[in-house]
Amino acid sequence: MDEALRILEHEFRNEPGSFLLRLRCDLVWDRDAFSRLESAARAVCERLEDAETLPRWLAVGYYQLATEVPAWTSHPDFPRPEPREYYDACIERLTDLADWFFHGWHAYTEPHEWTEL
């Protein structure tokens, strides 16, 4: 298994230290962990965009990114030390990645440069 898949497995299993576990249980948005997760999710989307079938564990994980992360972070008491625009951009990125994963293409004109968040 390559590094991107290892990172996603760690995240989607909600293992200790994962972005998703800390977000849900500790209400902490770990910016570095999010960057690792986002980069790995993007790499896997690119690798699997022509795949006819997708592993269920990945599908469940991408669904979680697109639905649960926005739900958890939309609560008015969720702590947001970063500007609101940062979180909005991150949620949009997760939604874009889930769309890419499930459809096999992203909605941007190529060549598209994914900005760092």
URTAMO-V705611 format. One line per field, one symbol per residue. burial: b if it has 16 or more other C-alpha atoms within 10 Angstrom, else e. A space follows every 50 residues. Layout:
BEGIN
burial = ???
END
This chain:
BEGIN
burial = eeebeebbbbbbebeeebbbbbbeeebbbeeebbebbbbbbbebbbebbe eeeeeeebeebbbbbbeebbeebeeeeeeeeeeeeebeebbebbbbbbbb bbebbbeeeeeeeeeee
END
